[in-house]
């Protein structure tokens, strides 16, 4: 399993991102990418009503998520902080997400 990228999203923007391996050939705007990841997660949680989504699996890559709530200085209510990891697709991805990726994302959040 190869971890391609990890990061933190808050209010639809990237707070921190670290790329370990390139996932694309071109340059992608970080604000657009952050908004897309946030929108995908919000859509899935609304559409499937299962609570929190752990990961999305594509043809080549898997995106794993962990949600946490934090209290920002300019807010009176806790807001969503999203930790994410982009990893290579693997046959037994459930095992890797639960045992390896989720603990790393929880530490980051």
DSSP file (Angstrom, degrees, kcal/mol; ACC not computed):
  #  RESIDUE AA STRUCTURE BP1 BP2  ACC     N-H-->O    O-->H-N    N-H-->O    O-->H-N    TCO  KAPPA ALPHA  PHI   PSI    X-CA   Y-CA   Z-CA
    1    1 A X              0   0    0      0, 0.0     2,-0.5     0, 0.0    88,-0.1   0.000 360.0 360.0 360.0 131.2    0.0    0.0    0.0
    2    2 A X        -     0   0    0     87,-0.1    86,-2.0    86,-0.0     2,-0.7  -0.948 360.0-145.6-113.5 125.2    1.3    3.4   -1.0
    3    3 A X  E     +A   87   0A   0     -2,-0.5    84,-0.2    84,-0.2     3,-0.1  -0.818  19.2 179.5 -86.9 116.6    0.2    6.6    0.7
    4    4 A X  E     -     0   0A   0     82,-2.9    16,-3.2    -2,-0.7    17,-1.6   0.859  60.9  -7.6 -85.8 -39.7    0.2    9.2   -2.0
    5    5 A X  E     -AB  86  19A   0     81,-1.5    81,-3.1    14,-0.3     2,-0.3  -0.992  52.6-168.1-159.1 147.8   -1.1   12.3    0.0
    6    6 A X  E     +AB  85  18A   0     12,-2.1    12,-2.8    -2,-0.3     2,-0.3  -0.961  21.9 148.9-134.8 155.7   -2.4   13.3    3.4
    7    7 A X  E     -AB  84  17A   0     77,-2.0    77,-2.5    -2,-0.3     2,-0.4  -0.993  38.8-112.6-172.0 173.0   -4.0   16.5    4.5
    8    8 A X  E     -AB  83  16A   0      8,-2.4     7,-2.9    -2,-0.3     8,-1.0  -0.981  24.4-162.6-121.7 133.2   -6.5   18.4    6.7
    9    9 A X  E     +AB  82  14A   0     73,-3.1    73,-2.8    -2,-0.4     2,-0.4  -0.945  10.2 175.6-116.8 137.2   -9.5   20.3    5.3
   10   10 A X  E >  S-AB  81  13A   0      3,-2.7     3,-1.7    -2,-0.4    71,-0.1  -0.975  72.0  -9.9-142.9 126.5  -11.5   23.0    7.2
   11   11 A X  T 3  S-     0   0    0     69,-0.7     3,-0.1    -2,-0.4    70,-0.1   0.808 129.4 -55.2  55.3  33.1  -14.4   25.0    5.8
   12   12 A X  T 3  S+     0   0    0      1,-0.3     2,-0.3    22,-0.1    -1,-0.3   0.539 118.4 103.3  82.2   6.9  -13.7   23.6    2.3
   13   13 A X  E <  S-B   10   0A   0     -3,-1.7    -3,-2.7    21,-0.1     2,-0.5  -0.890  75.4-108.7-122.5 153.8  -10.0   24.7    2.3
   14   14 A X  E     +B    9   0A   0     -2,-0.3    -5,-0.2    -5,-0.2     3,-0.1  -0.680  29.1 177.0 -81.2 123.4   -6.7   22.8    2.8
   15   15 A X  E    S+     0   0A   0     -7,-2.9     2,-0.3    -2,-0.5    -1,-0.2   0.875  75.0   2.3 -85.7 -47.6   -5.0   23.7    6.0
   16   16 A X  E     +B    8   0A   0     -8,-1.0    -8,-2.4     2,-0.0    -1,-0.4  -0.998  66.1 176.4-141.9 139.6   -2.1   21.2    5.6
   17   17 A X  E     -B    7   0A   0     -2,-0.3     2,-0.4   -10,-0.2   -10,-0.2  -0.986   6.7-173.3-146.0 135.7   -1.2   18.9    2.7
   18   18 A X  E     -B    6   0A   0    -12,-2.8   -12,-2.1    -2,-0.3     2,-0.5  -0.981   9.0-159.7-130.7 120.7    1.8   16.6    2.2
   19   19 A X  E     +B    5   0A   0     -2,-0.4   -14,-0.3   -14,-0.2     3,-0.1  -0.860  15.1 174.0-100.2 130.7    2.3   14.7   -1.1
   20   20 A X  S    S+     0   0    0    -16,-3.2     2,-0.3    -2,-0.5   -15,-0.2   0.715  74.2  14.5-103.3 -30.3    4.5   11.7   -1.0
   21   21 A X  S    S-     0   0    0    -17,-1.6    -1,-0.4   -19,-0.0     2,-0.1  -0.991  89.1-100.1-143.6 143.8    4.0   10.5   -4.6
   22   22 A X        -     0   0    0     -2,-0.3     3,-0.1     1,-0.1   -17,-0.1  -0.411  28.7-175.9 -65.8 138.1    2.4   12.3   -7.6
   23   23 A X        +     0   0    0     -2,-0.1     2,-0.3     1,-0.1    -1,-0.1   0.545  68.4  34.4-107.8 -13.5   -1.2   11.4   -8.2
   24   24 A X        -     0   0    0      2,-0.1    -1,-0.1     1,-0.1     4,-0.1  -0.902  67.6-132.8-136.5 164.7   -1.6   13.5  -11.4
   25   25 A X  S    S+     0   0    0     -2,-0.3     2,-0.1    -3,-0.1    -1,-0.1   0.762  88.4  45.7 -86.7 -28.3    0.4   14.6  -14.4
   26   26 A X  S    S-     0   0    0      1,-0.0     2,-0.4     0, 0.0    -2,-0.1  -0.440  94.0 -86.0-109.6-178.2   -0.6   18.2  -14.2
   27   27 A X        -     0   0    0     -2,-0.1     2,-0.4     3,-0.0    -2,-0.1  -0.766  38.7-161.3 -90.6 131.5   -1.0   21.0  -11.7
   28   28 A X        -     0   0    0     -2,-0.4     2,-0.2    -4,-0.1    -4,-0.0  -0.949  26.7-110.7-116.1 133.3   -4.4   21.1   -9.9
   29   29 A X     >  -     0   0    0     -2,-0.4     4,-2.2     1,-0.2     5,-0.2  -0.427  23.1-143.5 -61.4 126.9   -5.7   24.2   -8.0
   30   30 A X  H  > S+     0   0    0      1,-0.2     4,-2.5     2,-0.2     5,-0.2   0.840  97.4  53.7 -67.4 -33.5   -5.6   23.3   -4.3
   31   31 A X  H  > S+     0   0    0      2,-0.2     4,-2.3     1,-0.2    -1,-0.2   0.914 110.6  46.5 -67.0 -41.4   -8.8   25.3   -3.5
   32   32 A X  H  > S+     0   0    0      2,-0.2     4,-2.3     1,-0.2    -2,-0.2   0.906 113.4  49.4 -65.1 -40.8  -10.7   23.4   -6.2
   33   33 A X  H  X S+     0   0    0     -4,-2.2     4,-2.5     2,-0.2    -2,-0.2   0.923 111.6  48.3 -64.0 -44.9   -9.4   20.1   -5.0
   34   34 A X  H  X S+     0   0    0     -4,-2.5     4,-2.4     1,-0.2     5,-0.2   0.916 111.9  49.4 -62.2 -44.4  -10.3   20.9   -1.4
   35   35 A X  H  X S+     0   0    0     -4,-2.3     4,-2.6     1,-0.2    -1,-0.2   0.892 110.8  50.3 -62.3 -40.2  -13.8   22.0   -2.4
   36   36 A X  H  X S+     0   0    0     -4,-2.3     4,-2.7     2,-0.2    -2,-0.2   0.927 111.1  47.8 -64.7 -45.6  -14.3   18.8   -4.4
   37   37 A X  H  X S+     0   0    0     -4,-2.5     4,-2.1     2,-0.2    -2,-0.2   0.921 114.4  46.9 -61.6 -43.7  -13.1   16.5   -1.6
   38   38 A X  H  X S+     0   0    0     -4,-2.4     4,-2.5     1,-0.2    -2,-0.2   0.916 112.9  49.2 -64.1 -43.6  -15.4   18.3    0.9
   39   39 A X  H  X S+     0   0    0     -4,-2.6     4,-2.7     2,-0.2     5,-0.2   0.904 109.8  51.6 -63.9 -41.8  -18.3   18.2   -1.5
   40   40 A X  H  X S+     0   0    0     -4,-2.7     4,-2.5     2,-0.2    -1,-0.2   0.931 112.4  45.8 -59.5 -46.2  -17.9   14.5   -2.1
   41   41 A X  H  X S+     0   0    0     -4,-2.1     4,-2.2     2,-0.2    -2,-0.2   0.927 114.2  47.3 -65.1 -45.6  -17.8   13.7    1.5
   42   42 A X  H  X S+     0   0    0     -4,-2.5     4,-1.9     1,-0.2    -2,-0.2   0.903 112.9  49.8 -63.4 -41.3  -20.8   15.9    2.3
   43   43 A X  H  X S+     0   0    0     -4,-2.7     4,-3.3    -5,-0.2     5,-0.3   0.940 111.2  48.4 -61.6 -47.8  -22.8   14.4   -0.6
   44   44 A X  H  X S+     0   0    0     -4,-2.5     4,-2.4     1,-0.2     5,-0.3   0.900 111.6  48.9 -62.6 -41.6  -22.0   10.8    0.4
   45   45 A X  H  X S+     0   0    0     -4,-2.2     4,-0.9    -5,-0.2     6,-0.4   0.864 116.9  42.5 -68.0 -34.4  -23.0   11.4    4.1
   46   46 A X  H  < S+     0   0    0     -4,-1.9    -2,-0.2    -5,-0.2    -1,-0.2   0.916 117.7  44.9 -74.8 -44.6  -26.3   13.0    3.0
   47   47 A X  H  < S+     0   0    0     -4,-3.3    -2,-0.2     1,-0.2    -3,-0.2   0.871 121.8  34.7 -70.2 -38.7  -27.2   10.6    0.3
   48   48 A X  H  < S-     0   0    0     -4,-2.4    -1,-0.2    -5,-0.3    -3,-0.2   0.604  85.1-150.9 -98.1 -11.9  -26.4    7.3    2.1
   49   49 A X     <  +     0   0    0     -4,-0.9    -3,-0.1    -5,-0.3    -4,-0.1   0.802  55.5 126.2  49.4  37.8  -27.4    8.4    5.6
   50   50 A X  S    S-     0   0    0      1,-0.4     2,-0.6    -6,-0.3    -1,-0.1   0.261  72.5-116.4-106.4  12.0  -24.9    6.0    7.2
   51   51 A X  S    S+     0   0    0     -6,-0.4    -1,-0.4     2,-0.0     2,-0.3  -0.804  81.0  13.4  90.2-125.8  -23.2    8.5    9.4
   52   52 A X  S    S-     0   0    0     -2,-0.6     2,-0.4    -3,-0.1   -11,-0.0  -0.702  70.2-134.7 -94.3 141.0  -19.6    9.0    8.5
   53   53 A X        -     0   0    0     -2,-0.3    12,-0.1     1,-0.1     3,-0.1  -0.767  12.1-164.0 -88.4 132.1  -18.1    7.7    5.3
   54   54 A X        -     0   0    0     -2,-0.4    11,-2.9     1,-0.3     2,-0.3   0.864  62.0 -18.2 -86.5 -39.0  -14.7    6.0    5.8
   55   55 A X  E     -C   64   0A   0      9,-0.3     2,-0.4    29,-0.0    -1,-0.3  -0.995  46.4-133.9-163.2 159.8  -13.4    6.0    2.2
   56   56 A X  E     -C   63   0A   0      7,-2.4     7,-2.6    -2,-0.3     2,-0.5  -0.968  23.5-152.7-114.9 136.7  -14.2    6.2   -1.5
   57   57 A X  E     +C   62   0A   0     -2,-0.4     5,-0.2     5,-0.2     2,-0.1  -0.951  17.4 175.1-115.2 125.6  -12.7    3.7   -3.8
   58   58 A X        -     0   0    0      3,-3.1     0, 0.0    -2,-0.5     0, 0.0  -0.314  49.8 -81.7-108.6-165.4  -11.9    4.5   -7.5
   59   59 A X  S    S+     0   0    0     -2,-0.1     3,-0.1     1,-0.1    30,-0.0   0.892 122.9   5.8 -68.3 -40.2  -10.2    2.7  -10.3
   60   60 A X  S    S+     0   0    0      1,-0.2    29,-2.6    28,-0.1     2,-0.3   0.706 127.1  40.7-113.9 -31.1   -6.7    3.5   -9.2
   61   61 A X  E     - D   0  88A   0     27,-0.3    -3,-3.1    28,-0.0     2,-0.4  -0.821  55.7-149.1-127.0 159.1   -6.9    5.3   -5.9
   62   62 A X  E     -CD  57  87A   0     25,-3.1    25,-3.1    -2,-0.3     2,-0.6  -0.990  10.4-154.1-124.5 136.8   -8.8    5.2   -2.6
   63   63 A X  E     -CD  56  86A   0     -7,-2.6    -7,-2.4    -2,-0.4     2,-0.3  -0.955  12.5-163.9-113.3 116.5   -9.5    8.4   -0.5
   64   64 A X  E     -CD  55  85A   0     21,-2.8    21,-2.0    -2,-0.6     2,-0.3  -0.794   6.5-164.5-101.8 143.2   -9.9    7.7    3.2
   65   65 A X  E     - D   0  84A   0    -11,-2.9     2,-0.4    -2,-0.3    19,-0.2  -0.931  16.1-172.7-127.9 148.2  -11.6   10.2    5.6
   66   66 A X  E     - D   0  83A   0     17,-2.1    17,-2.8    -2,-0.3     2,-0.4  -0.983  18.0-149.8-133.5 130.4  -11.8   10.9    9.3
   67   67 A X  E     + D   0  82A   0     -2,-0.4     2,-0.3    15,-0.2    15,-0.2  -0.806  19.2 170.9-100.6 140.5  -14.1   13.6   10.6
   68   68 A X  E     - D   0  81A   0     13,-2.4    13,-3.6    -2,-0.4     2,-0.4  -0.965  26.6-129.0-139.3 156.3  -13.4   15.6   13.8
   69   69 A X  E     + D   0  80A   0     -2,-0.3     2,-0.3    11,-0.2    11,-0.2  -0.917  27.2 178.1-108.7 134.6  -15.1   18.6   15.3
   70   70 A X  E     - D   0  79A   0      9,-2.8     9,-3.6    -2,-0.4     2,-0.7  -0.925  29.1-123.5-130.4 157.5  -13.1   21.6   16.4
   71   71 A X        -     0   0    0     -2,-0.3     7,-0.2     7,-0.3     2,-0.1  -0.900  28.0-152.7-103.1 112.2  -14.0   25.0   17.9
   72   72 A X    >   -     0   0    0     -2,-0.7     3,-1.4     5,-0.4     5,-0.0  -0.452  23.6-117.2 -80.7 156.5  -12.6   27.8   15.8
   73   73 A X  T 3  S+     0   0    0      1,-0.3    -1,-0.1    -2,-0.1    -2,-0.0   0.815 114.6  47.5 -62.2 -31.3  -11.9   31.2   17.4
   74   74 A X  T 3  S+     0   0    0      2,-0.0     2,-0.3     0, 0.0    -1,-0.3   0.164 105.8  70.3 -98.9  19.1  -14.5   33.0   15.2
   75   75 A X    <   -     0   0    0     -3,-1.4     4,-0.1     1,-0.1     3,-0.0  -0.969  58.4-155.9-136.2 149.7  -17.3   30.4   15.9
   76   76 A X  S    S+     0   0    0     -2,-0.3     2,-0.3     2,-0.1    -1,-0.1   0.600  82.9  56.7 -97.8 -13.8  -19.5   29.5   18.8
   77   77 A X  S    S-     0   0    0     -7,-0.0    -5,-0.4     1,-0.0    -7,-0.1  -0.886  95.3 -97.3-116.8 149.2  -20.2   26.0   17.6
   78   78 A X        -     0   0    0     -2,-0.3     2,-0.3    -7,-0.2    -7,-0.3  -0.318  41.2-154.3 -61.0 145.3  -17.8   23.2   16.7
   79   79 A X  E     - D   0  70A   0     -9,-3.6    -9,-2.8    -4,-0.1     2,-0.3  -0.815  23.2 -88.9-122.3 162.7  -17.1   22.8   13.0
   80   80 A X  E     - D   0  69A   0     -2,-0.3   -69,-0.7   -11,-0.2     2,-0.5  -0.535  32.5-171.6 -78.1 128.8  -16.0   19.9   10.9
   81   81 A X  E     -AD  10  68A   0    -13,-3.6   -13,-2.4    -2,-0.3     2,-0.5  -0.990  12.4-157.1-115.4 125.6  -12.2   19.2   10.4
   82   82 A X  E     -AD   9  67A   0    -73,-2.8   -73,-3.1    -2,-0.5     2,-0.4  -0.914   7.7-164.8-111.3 122.6  -11.6   16.5    7.8
   83   83 A X  E     -AD   8  66A   0    -17,-2.8   -17,-2.1    -2,-0.5     2,-0.3  -0.878  20.1-178.7 -97.4 136.2   -8.4   14.4    7.8
   84   84 A X  E     -AD   7  65A   0    -77,-2.5   -77,-2.0    -2,-0.4     2,-0.4  -0.958  19.6-166.6-137.2 156.0   -7.8   12.6    4.5
   85   85 A X  E     -AD   6  64A   0    -21,-2.0   -21,-2.8    -2,-0.3     2,-0.6  -0.995  11.8-150.6-138.8 135.1   -5.4   10.2    2.9
   86   86 A X  E     +AD   5  63A   0    -81,-3.1   -82,-2.9    -2,-0.4   -81,-1.5  -0.938  30.0 169.8-105.5 119.7   -5.1    9.3   -0.8
   87   87 A X  E     -AD   3  62A   0    -25,-3.1   -25,-3.1    -2,-0.6   -84,-0.2  -0.843  38.7 -89.7-128.3 161.4   -3.7    5.8   -1.2
   88   88 A X  E     - D   0  61A   0    -86,-2.0   -27,-0.3    -2,-0.3     2,-0.1  -0.413  52.6 -98.6 -67.4 146.4   -3.3    3.2   -4.0
   89   89 A X        -     0   0    0    -29,-2.6     2,-0.3    -2,-0.1    -1,-0.1  -0.423  47.0-174.0 -65.3 140.3   -6.2    0.9   -4.5
   90   90 A X    >   -     0   0    0     -2,-0.1     3,-0.9     1,-0.1     4,-0.1  -0.960  34.3-119.0-138.1 153.1   -5.7   -2.5   -2.9
   91   91 A X  T 3  S+     0   0    0     -2,-0.3     2,-0.5     1,-0.3     3,-0.2   0.907 113.9  35.8 -60.2 -44.9   -7.6   -5.8   -2.9
   92   92 A X  T 3> S+     0   0    0      1,-0.2     4,-1.4     2,-0.1     3,-0.5  -0.467  73.4 151.2-108.0  59.8   -8.3   -5.8    0.8
   93   93 A X  H <>  +     0   0    0     -3,-0.9     4,-2.9    -2,-0.5     5,-0.3   0.816  63.9  64.2 -65.4 -32.8   -8.7   -2.1    1.3
   94   94 A X  H  > S+     0   0    0     -3,-0.2     4,-2.4     1,-0.2     5,-0.3   0.928 103.7  48.4 -54.9 -46.4  -11.1   -2.4    4.3
   95   95 A X  H  > S+     0   0    0     -3,-0.5     4,-2.3     1,-0.2     5,-0.3   0.917 114.1  45.1 -60.7 -46.2   -8.3   -4.0    6.3
   96   96 A X  H  X>S+     0   0    0     -4,-1.4     5,-2.2     2,-0.2     4,-2.1   0.886 113.1  49.6 -69.3 -39.0   -5.8   -1.4    5.4
   97   97 A X  I  <>S+     0   0    0     -4,-2.9     5,-3.1     3,-0.2     6,-0.2   0.942 117.0  40.5 -65.2 -46.3   -8.1    1.6    6.0
   98   98 A X  I  <5S+     0   0    0     -4,-2.4     5,-0.2    -5,-0.3    -2,-0.2   0.875 125.6  33.0 -72.0 -38.1   -9.2    0.3    9.4
   99   99 A X  I  <5S+     0   0    0     -4,-2.3    -3,-0.2    -5,-0.3    -2,-0.2   0.793 134.9  13.1 -92.5 -29.2   -5.9   -0.9   10.8
  100  100 A X  I  X5S+     0   0    0     -4,-2.1     4,-1.2    -5,-0.3    -3,-0.2   0.813 125.0  40.4-114.0 -52.0   -3.4    1.5    9.2
  101  101 A X  I  ><S+     0   0    0     -5,-2.2     4,-2.4     2,-0.2     3,-0.3   0.946 110.7  52.7 -74.0 -49.3   -4.9    4.6    7.6
  102  102 A X  H  ><S+     0   0    0     -5,-3.1     4,-2.6    -6,-0.2     5,-0.2   0.903 107.8  51.1 -57.2 -45.5   -7.6    5.5   10.2
  103  103 A X  H  > S+     0   0    0     -6,-0.2     4,-1.7    -5,-0.2    -1,-0.2   0.888 111.6  49.1 -59.6 -36.3   -5.2    5.5   13.2
  104  104 A X  H  X S+     0   0    0     -4,-1.2     4,-1.6    -3,-0.3    -2,-0.2   0.916 112.4  47.0 -67.0 -42.3   -2.9    7.8   11.3
  105  105 A X  H  X S+     0   0    0     -4,-2.4     4,-1.8     1,-0.2    -2,-0.2   0.866 108.9  54.6 -68.1 -35.9   -5.7   10.2   10.4
  106  106 A X  H  < S+     0   0    0     -4,-2.6    -1,-0.2    -5,-0.2    -2,-0.2   0.899 107.2  50.8 -64.5 -40.0   -7.0   10.2   13.9
  107  107 A X  H  < S+     0   0    0     -4,-1.7    -1,-0.2    -5,-0.2    -2,-0.2   0.879 110.1  50.8 -62.7 -37.1   -3.6   11.2   15.2
  108  108 A X  H  <        0   0    0     -4,-1.6    -1,-0.2     1,-0.3    -2,-0.2   0.813 360.0 360.0 -70.8 -30.9   -3.5   14.1   12.6
  109  109 A X     <        0   0    0     -4,-1.8    -1,-0.3    -5,-0.1    -2,-0.2   0.479 360.0 360.0 -81.8 360.0   -6.9   15.4   13.6
